[in-house]
Amino acid sequence: MSVREFVVLGTASQVPTRHRNHNGYLLRWDGEGILFDPGEGTQRQMLRAGVAAHDINRICITHFHGDHSLGLAGVIQRINLDQVPHPVAAHYPASGQKFFERLRYATAYRETVPITEEPVSEDGPVAQSTSYLLETRRLSHPVESFGYRITEPDGHRMVPEWLEHHGIKGPDVGRIQREGKLYGVPLDAVSEPRPGQRFAFVMDTRLCTGVEELAEGCDMLVIESTFLDEDERLATDHGHLTAGQAARVARDAGVRHLVLTHFSQRYTDPAEFERQARAAGFEGELTVAADLMRVPLPKRG
């Protein structure tokens, strides 16, 4: 059975708190796991969340500030210690190559698993599988930063009444899906379009074109909201978003489920982020992320 869910390992910006670990997120997408921005303490949070090193197929780093990458050393060493039986790809800004190498080889260990380094230097596709396309867009932050977007290919939903009308049943249903036509009946005659799911991960950034492009039409948008709206000037100065800004992006992009995360330690009431997001006009499903939370992707439209 395919599983698509977003596992929150940590939600704090800059420094951890008593209740929030540094950043860390795992997207389960069918049989794959994509680990985003493993900050300090990610390996322990994985244990608490029931995430194993074997679950990781890709690592995606948005930028090389410590709260988004200091856990990389431990995660890579755990992948090798557990002898994960598949190669792991790592995507990160090319300008941070020296930081990636330092973290990868921070201490001595035995390498048992191929880690494919795939640095990102421009917008566009970076990887493709049978179930998704992984793309990046440049963001606006004091250091080079990229956001990530996953798009599932569009498919078809079989319509039982139309199948029955054309006498197609049993194994022939699978055949017409694979072959596109059967007994002179085209696939379009027994099915309707099913848009592929879309997921975007947007961390440290000001408002910019990249944010809008990543968010467009997403079923789930995970986005930083480091500050509340009253501190918008501070957010802009430091290259971040407010809850209201993030919500307006989601509203204008037609996002179905908005996940806010990466909260400054200056705020003690998580509910205020939800209040400001709603006040900004976002009416879809909304989650204010908390550590160890699991958020299922919305069902396909």
GIJO-V817783 format. One record per pair of residues at least 4 apart in sequence whose C-alpha atoms are under 7 Angstrom apart, sorted by sequence separation. I is the first residue (numbers start at 0). J is the second residue. If there is no record, write none. Layout:
i=I j=J
i=I j=J
//
This chain:
i=11 j=15
i=15 j=19
i=16 j=20
i=27 j=31
i=28 j=32
i=37 j=41
i=40 j=44
i=41 j=45
i=42 j=46
i=43 j=47
i=44 j=48
i=45 j=49
i=46 j=50
i=50 j=54
i=63 j=67
i=64 j=68
i=65 j=69
i=70 j=74
i=71 j=75
i=72 j=76
i=73 j=77
i=74 j=78
i=75 j=79
i=76 j=80
i=77 j=81
i=78 j=82
i=79 j=83
i=95 j=99
i=96 j=100
i=97 j=101
i=98 j=102
i=99 j=103
i=100 j=104
i=101 j=105
i=127 j=131
i=128 j=132
i=140 j=144
i=158 j=162
i=159 j=163
i=160 j=164
i=161 j=165
i=162 j=166
i=163 j=167
i=167 j=171
i=168 j=172
i=170 j=174
i=171 j=175
i=172 j=176
i=173 j=177
i=174 j=178
i=175 j=179
i=180 j=184
i=181 j=185
i=184 j=188
i=186 j=190
i=187 j=191
i=206 j=210
i=207 j=211
i=208 j=212
i=209 j=213
i=210 j=214
i=211 j=215
i=226 j=230
i=227 j=231
i=230 j=234
i=231 j=235
i=232 j=236
i=233 j=237
i=234 j=238
i=235 j=239
i=240 j=244
i=241 j=245
i=242 j=246
i=243 j=247
i=244 j=248
i=245 j=249
i=246 j=250
i=247 j=251
i=248 j=252
i=249 j=253
i=250 j=254
i=270 j=274
i=271 j=275
i=272 j=276
i=273 j=277
i=274 j=278
i=275 j=279
i=276 j=280
i=277 j=281
i=288 j=292
i=15 j=20
i=27 j=32
i=45 j=50
i=46 j=51
i=62 j=67
i=63 j=68
i=78 j=83
i=127 j=132
i=139 j=144
i=162 j=167
i=167 j=172
i=175 j=180
i=180 j=185
i=234 j=239
i=240 j=245
i=249 j=254
i=276 j=281
i=277 j=282
i=15 j=21
i=26 j=32
i=27 j=33
i=45 j=51
i=126 j=132
i=127 j=133
i=138 j=144
i=162 j=168
i=175 j=181
i=179 j=185
i=180 j=186
i=214 j=220
i=234 j=240
i=14 j=21
i=25 j=32
i=26 j=33
i=126 j=133
i=137 j=144
i=138 j=145
i=179 j=186
i=234 j=241
i=11 j=19
i=25 j=33
i=26 j=34
i=60 j=68
i=124 j=132
i=125 j=133
i=137 j=145
i=138 j=146
i=226 j=234
i=249 j=257
i=10 j=19
i=11 j=20
i=12 j=21
i=25 j=34
i=124 j=133
i=125 j=134
i=136 j=145
i=137 j=146
i=201 j=210
i=9 j=19
i=10 j=20
i=11 j=21
i=24 j=34
i=25 j=35
i=124 j=134
i=135 j=145
i=136 j=146
i=176 j=186
i=231 j=241
i=9 j=20
i=10 j=21
i=11 j=22
i=24 j=35
i=123 j=134
i=124 j=135
i=135 j=146
i=136 j=147
i=175 j=186
i=9 j=21
i=10 j=22
i=23 j=35
i=24 j=36
i=123 j=135
i=135 j=147
i=9 j=22
i=23 j=36
i=122 j=135
i=123 j=136
i=134 j=147
i=135 j=148
i=228 j=241
i=8 j=22
i=9 j=23
i=22 j=36
i=23 j=37
i=122 j=136
i=133 j=147
i=134 j=148
i=199 j=213
i=225 j=239
i=226 j=240
i=227 j=241
i=228 j=242
i=273 j=287
i=8 j=23
i=9 j=24
i=22 j=37
i=23 j=38
i=122 j=137
i=133 j=148
i=134 j=149
i=199 j=214
i=225 j=240
i=226 j=241
i=227 j=242
i=228 j=243
i=7 j=23
i=8 j=24
i=22 j=38
i=133 j=149
i=224 j=240
i=225 j=241
i=226 j=242
i=7 j=24
i=21 j=38
i=132 j=149
i=133 j=150
i=223 j=240
i=224 j=241
i=6 j=24
i=7 j=25
i=21 j=39
i=23 j=41
i=131 j=149
i=132 j=150
i=199 j=217
i=224 j=242
i=6 j=25
i=21 j=40
i=131 j=150
i=132 j=151
i=198 j=217
i=5 j=25
i=6 j=26
i=20 j=40
i=131 j=151
i=197 j=217
i=198 j=218
i=199 j=219
i=200 j=220
i=201 j=221
i=202 j=222
i=203 j=223
i=5 j=26
i=34 j=55
i=130 j=151
i=131 j=152
i=197 j=218
i=198 j=219
i=199 j=220
i=200 j=221
i=201 j=222
i=202 j=223
i=224 j=245
i=4 j=26
i=5 j=27
i=32 j=54
i=33 j=55
i=130 j=152
i=196 j=218
i=197 j=219
i=198 j=220
i=199 j=221
i=200 j=222
i=201 j=223
i=4 j=27
i=31 j=54
i=32 j=55
i=33 j=56
i=34 j=57
i=35 j=58
i=36 j=59
i=222 j=245
i=3 j=27
i=4 j=28
i=31 j=55
i=32 j=56
i=33 j=57
i=34 j=58
i=35 j=59
i=36 j=60
i=2 j=27
i=3 j=28
i=31 j=56
i=32 j=57
i=33 j=58
i=34 j=59
i=35 j=60
i=36 j=61
i=52 j=77
i=89 j=114
i=93 j=118
i=2 j=28
i=3 j=29
i=52 j=78
i=86 j=112
i=87 j=113
i=88 j=114
i=89 j=115
i=90 j=116
i=92 j=118
i=93 j=119
i=2 j=29
i=38 j=65
i=39 j=66
i=86 j=113
i=87 j=114
i=88 j=115
i=89 j=116
i=90 j=117
i=91 j=118
i=92 j=119
i=93 j=120
i=162 j=189
i=256 j=283
i=257 j=284
i=258 j=285
i=259 j=286
i=260 j=287
i=1 j=29
i=38 j=66
i=75 j=103
i=86 j=114
i=87 j=115
i=88 j=116
i=89 j=117
i=90 j=118
i=91 j=119
i=92 j=120
i=161 j=189
i=255 j=283
i=256 j=284
i=257 j=285
i=258 j=286
i=259 j=287
i=260 j=288
i=1 j=30
i=38 j=67
i=41 j=70
i=62 j=91
i=82 j=111
i=83 j=112
i=88 j=117
i=90 j=119
i=255 j=284
i=256 j=285
i=257 j=286
i=258 j=287
i=259 j=288
i=37 j=67
i=38 j=68
i=39 j=69
i=40 j=70
i=53 j=83
i=57 j=87
i=58 j=88
i=59 j=89
i=60 j=90
i=61 j=91
i=62 j=92
i=72 j=102
i=82 j=112
i=205 j=235
i=242 j=272
i=246 j=276
i=250 j=280
i=258 j=288
i=36 j=67
i=37 j=68
i=38 j=69
i=39 j=70
i=42 j=73
i=52 j=83
i=56 j=87
i=57 j=88
i=58 j=89
i=59 j=90
i=60 j=91
i=61 j=92
i=71 j=102
i=72 j=103
i=79 j=110
i=158 j=189
i=250 j=281
i=36 j=68
i=37 j=69
i=38 j=70
i=42 j=74
i=56 j=88
i=57 j=89
i=58 j=90
i=59 j=91
i=63 j=95
i=76 j=108
i=79 j=111
i=157 j=189
i=158 j=190
i=243 j=275
i=247 j=279
i=249 j=281
i=8 j=41
i=37 j=70
i=38 j=71
i=72 j=105
i=79 j=112
i=157 j=190
i=205 j=238
i=242 j=275
i=243 j=276
i=246 j=279
i=247 j=280
i=37 j=71
i=156 j=190
i=157 j=191
i=204 j=238
i=205 j=239
i=206 j=240
i=220 j=254
i=242 j=276
i=247 j=281
i=155 j=190
i=156 j=191
i=203 j=238
i=204 j=239
i=205 j=240
i=214 j=249
i=219 j=254
i=224 j=259
i=246 j=281
i=8 j=44
i=155 j=191
i=156 j=192
i=203 j=239
i=204 j=240
i=216 j=252
i=218 j=254
i=219 j=255
i=220 j=256
i=221 j=257
i=222 j=258
i=223 j=259
i=224 j=260
i=225 j=261
i=226 j=262
i=243 j=279
i=8 j=45
i=155 j=192
i=156 j=193
i=211 j=248
i=215 j=252
i=216 j=253
i=217 j=254
i=218 j=255
i=219 j=256
i=220 j=257
i=221 j=258
i=222 j=259
i=223 j=260
i=224 j=261
i=225 j=262
i=226 j=263
i=154 j=192
i=155 j=193
i=214 j=252
i=215 j=253
i=216 j=254
i=217 j=255
i=218 j=256
i=219 j=257
i=220 j=258
i=221 j=259
i=222 j=260
i=223 j=261
i=224 j=262
i=225 j=263
i=154 j=193
i=153 j=193
i=154 j=194
i=214 j=254
i=153 j=194
i=154 j=195
i=211 j=252
i=153 j=195
i=152 j=195
i=22 j=66
i=151 j=195
i=21 j=66
i=22 j=67
i=150 j=195
i=151 j=196
i=227 j=272
i=150 j=196
i=151 j=197
i=150 j=197
i=149 j=197
i=150 j=198
i=149 j=198
i=148 j=198
i=149 j=199
i=92 j=143
i=148 j=199
i=14 j=66
i=92 j=144
i=147 j=199
i=148 j=200
i=13 j=66
i=92 j=145
i=147 j=200
i=12 j=66
i=146 j=200
i=147 j=201
i=146 j=201
i=146 j=202
i=140 j=203
i=140 j=204
i=139 j=204
i=140 j=205
i=148 j=213
i=138 j=204
i=139 j=205
i=139 j=207
i=138 j=207
i=138 j=209
i=137 j=209
i=138 j=210
i=136 j=209
i=136 j=213
i=219 j=296
i=218 j=297
i=62 j=143
i=62 j=144
i=61 j=144
i=62 j=145
i=61 j=145
i=61 j=146
i=141 j=238
i=140 j=238
i=139 j=238
i=196 j=299
i=61 j=202
i=12 j=225
i=22 j=261
i=48 j=291
i=16 j=264
i=12 j=261
i=10 j=260
i=11 j=261
i=12 j=262
i=10 j=261
i=11 j=262
i=12 j=263
i=10 j=262
i=11 j=263
i=19 j=290
i=10 j=288
i=10 j=289
i=10 j=290
i=9 j=290
i=7 j=289
i=8 j=290
i=7 j=290
i=8 j=291
i=7 j=291
i=6 j=291
i=7 j=292
i=6 j=292
i=7 j=293
i=6 j=293
i=5 j=293
i=6 j=294
i=4 j=293
i=5 j=294
i=4 j=294
i=5 j=295
i=4 j=295
i=3 j=295
i=4 j=296
i=3 j=296
//
